[in-house]
Every structure is written in structure tokens, then in C-alpha cells.
Amino acid sequence: MTPGGKPRVRLTQLAWGVGVGWYAQQTLELDLSEAQQIAALLDRAPKRADEIPEVVQAVADLATAVPEPIDLATVRARRSARRRRTSPGE
């Protein structure tokens, strides 16, 4: 409740830090109508994986895909080939 008596909703995103514990990353203060709009949007969201459109699922799959490991020796070799030093007179 605000000092004026109006209801408010506070959403806080928490993260875990080793040695710190739980800490707030972001906090949103919403009035009652904003909270109701968010609740209405969440009610319309798909509840099961088979309800999610294929495009959205493809993007989600890309986001969770594990990238291939980087071969540091190859990267360093490419960099050194581009930065080939020349001596005076070459």
C-alpha cells in the first residue's frame, strides 16, 4: 500500500551470488492496473510446449543451444597471421 492507501505491486528479480547469497537485480513497482495487465498477458500465454508457435520454439532452441568450443590455438594463429610484423627495408 502506498502512503495514500493505493495498492502497489513490487516485482523483484533476484540472483544468487556465491559468498553474497540472494540479491536484488531489478525491481519494478506497478500500480494495480499494470499488475492486472501483466496477469492478463500471462493468462493468454501458452501453457504447454505444443501450444508454442514453431518460430518461437526455434528461437528458444537457438538460445539454449550449446556453442561449439573455441580452439584458442587456431584463433591465435589467425591473429598472428594478420599482424605479421615487417622489418625496415621489406
C-alpha positions in Angstrom: 0.0 0.0 0.0 1.2 3.5 -0.8 1.0 6.2 1.9 -2.1 7.4 0.1 -3.7 3.9 0.6 -3.5 2.8 -3.0 -2.4 -0.8 -3.7 1.0 -1.3 -5.3 2.8 -4.4 -6.5 6.6 -4.8 -6.3 8.2 -7.4 -8.6 11.9 -8.1 -7.8 14.2 -10.2 -9.9 16.7 -12.0 -7.6 20.0 -13.6 -8.4 22.3 -15.9 -6.4 25.9 -14.9 -5.8 28.4 -17.2 -4.2 29.5 -15.5 -1.0 26.7 -13.0 -1.3 23.5 -15.1 -1.3 20.4 -13.8 -2.9 20.4 -10.2 -4.0 18.0 -8.0 -6.0 19.0 -7.3 -9.6 15.9 -5.3 -10.7 12.8 -4.1 -9.1 9.6 -2.9 -10.8 6.9 -1.0 -8.9 3.4 -1.5 -10.5 0.1 0.1 -9.8 -3.0 -2.2 -9.6 -4.0 -1.7 -13.3 -0.4 -2.5 -14.5 -0.4 -5.7 -12.4 -3.8 -6.7 -13.8 -2.5 -6.1 -17.4 0.5 -8.3 -16.7 -1.7 -11.0 -15.2 -4.0 -10.9 -18.3 -1.0 -11.3 -20.6 0.3 -14.2 -18.6 -3.2 -15.8 -18.8 -3.0 -15.7 -22.6 0.5 -17.1 -22.8 0.8 -20.8 -24.0 0.8 -23.2 -21.1 2.3 -26.2 -22.9 5.2 -26.7 -25.3 2.9 -27.9 -28.0 1.0 -24.6 -27.9 4.1 -22.6 -28.7 4.4 -21.5 -32.3 7.2 -23.1 -34.3 9.1 -19.8 -34.8 9.2 -19.1 -31.1 10.3 -22.6 -30.3 13.1 -22.3 -32.9 14.4 -19.1 -31.3 14.2 -20.8 -27.9 16.1 -23.7 -29.2 18.8 -21.4 -30.5 19.1 -19.6 -27.2 19.6 -22.8 -25.3 22.0 -24.4 -27.9 25.5 -25.0 -26.6 28.1 -23.3 -28.8 31.0 -25.2 -30.2 34.2 -24.9 -28.1 36.7 -22.3 -29.3 40.2 -23.6 -30.3 42.4 -20.9 -28.9 45.5 -22.1 -30.8 43.6 -21.6 -34.1 42.4 -18.2 -33.1 45.9 -17.1 -32.0 47.3 -18.4 -35.3 44.8 -16.3 -37.3 45.6 -13.2 -35.3 49.4 -13.6 -35.6 49.0 -14.1 -39.4 47.1 -10.9 -39.7 49.6 -9.0 -37.6 52.7 -10.2 -39.4 55.5 -7.8 -38.5 57.8 -6.5 -41.1 61.3 -5.1 -40.5 62.5 -1.9 -42.1 63.5 -2.4 -45.7 60.9 -5.1 -46.5 
